[in-house]
């Protein structure tokens, strides 16, 4: 049997406490089916980018990224400018609050990871796990990874800590149109 491989080395941080941990994938999607687009003769097709103004094919290396601030008017960014806009990745997961376990509705759950103590982190890790279990609370934290800031929930189980990445913002814009007839909802306390 293969040994699980850590995907990140992080520090759970709150106040003056910093707990070194390692992150492991909790799920694996091995049953992914990928389809290819095919021409009528069965050969693969390729995507081409075409200029709307000239009708000519544009190579990816010739493309620029821009933001449309007004219909038909763009601010164009260089690769260096875009890189400067990205938030730098951080190995620190900043715990912002401790809230009741049931305060975060599972509808917001995205990716799940297992958290294990790293070197010199076993004792504080165990203390945090036991405190979360005993209090019925979980931690809400902020994590910068791959140029994005994620909200995460850190919750305790009998086996350890689970690092739950959360959905947020515009991904739930359509929830405003749901009615009580669409879904049967239960109140969360």
N, C-alpha and C positions, 0 to 999 in steps of 0.2 A: 504494500500500500504506500502511495506517495505521501510525503510529508507536506503539510500546508505551507505555502510560501507567503511571507508577509508582503503586503503591497505598499505599506508606508510605515515610517517611524515617526511618531508624533509625541507631543506633550500635552496632557490635559492640564489646563491652568486655570486657577481661580484664586484671587488674593495673592498670598505669598506662597501658595502650594503649586507645585509643578510635578506631575506624575508622568514619567516616561512610559510610553505604551507602543505596541505594534498593532497594526490594522490588518485584518484578514477578511477576504470575501466570505460572506455568509451564504451566498447563493451562487449557482453556476447554471448558465443557460446553455446546455449542450445540445438541445433539440431544436436549434434555430434552423429554419429552412429559408434559403435564399434563392430567389428566382432571378433569372437573367432575362433581359429584353432581347427578343430575337426577331430577325427579319423573316418574311414568308419562306425564304429558302432555308431557314434554320441557323443561319449565321448570326453572330452577336452584332448588335448595333452599337454605335458610339455616340456620345453626346457631343454636340458642337455648340459653341457660343457664337452668335451672329449679331453684329452691330445693327441696331434698329435704323440708324441714319444712312448707312452705306450698303447694308445687306451683305457685307463681307464677313467671312469667318475671322474670329479673334482668338488668338492663342492665349492660353491661360497665363503665360509669362508676360503678356502685354497688358493684362487687366489691372485695373486700379479698384480700390474700395472707396466708396463715397457714401455720404449721408444726404438724402434729399430733404432740404429744409423748406423748399417751396416747389410747387409743381414744375418739374423740368429743370430745377436749379440744384446743383450738388456741391458739397464741400468734399474735395478729394483728399484722402489721407495717404501718407507714405507708410511703408512697412514699419519704419522706426517710430512714427507717430502712434500707430496702432499698438505697438509693443509698449510704449510709454503709458498708454491708457490702461493696460491690463494691470490688475492688482498682482503683486508678486506672491508666489505660493508661500505658505507659511507652515512650519512644522508645529505651530502652536494652535491648539484648539482652545479658544477662550470661552470658558463657561460664564454665561451671562446671568443665569437665574436657576434656582431650584424650584420646580413646580410640582403639583400633584401628578402622579403617574398618568391619570386619566385626563389630564388637561389638554393633551395633544390627541386630536381625533385621528385614528388610523388612516383616514382618507388622505392625509397629508404625507404618509410614509412613501418614500422612494426607495433608494438602495439601502440594504442592511449590511453591516460589517460586524465581525467579532473583534473585540478589543482584548488584548492580552498584555500583561505587564512586561516591560522591557527590563534590561539590567537595572538593578537598584530600585525598581519600581514595585516590587511585589507587596511590600507592607502598605504603602499609601494606596495602592490599587485595591487591596483587600479591605482597607478601612473605608474607602469611598463606596465600594460595592455593598458592604454591610450597612453603612449609614443610609444609602439609598433604599435598600430593602426594608430596613427597620422603620424608616420614616414614610414609606409609600410615595416617595418622590422620585423625580428624574431630573436630569440637568438639560437645560437648553443652552446651546453653544453656537459660536460662529467659527467657521473654518474656511480659509482661503486655499483653493486648490485649482490648478490649471486656469488661472486668470479669472476665476469666479469666486464669489463669496457664497457659501452655503450655510443654511441654518440646519443644525443637527440636534437630535435628541440622544442623550446618553442614558440608557436605562439599565437597571440591574436585573439579572436573573440569578437563579441558584448556581448556575454554572459560570457566571462572569458578567461582563458588561457588553451591551449591544450598542453600537454606534449607528443610529438610524438617520440617514440623510432625509431631509424633508422637502416636499414640494412647497412652492409658495408663489405669491404674486399672481401674474397674469394667467398661469396655468389653470386657475379656478374661476376665470371671468364668467364662464357659462353657468356656474353654480347659481347665479342670481336668477336664472330663468327656470330653475327647478321648482316644481310645486309639490305640495304634500301628496298629490296623486301619483307623481312620478316615482317616488321612492318612499318606502316606509322607514322613517328615521326614529332612532331612540335617543332620548336625552342623555347627555353625558354630564356627569357631576365632577 
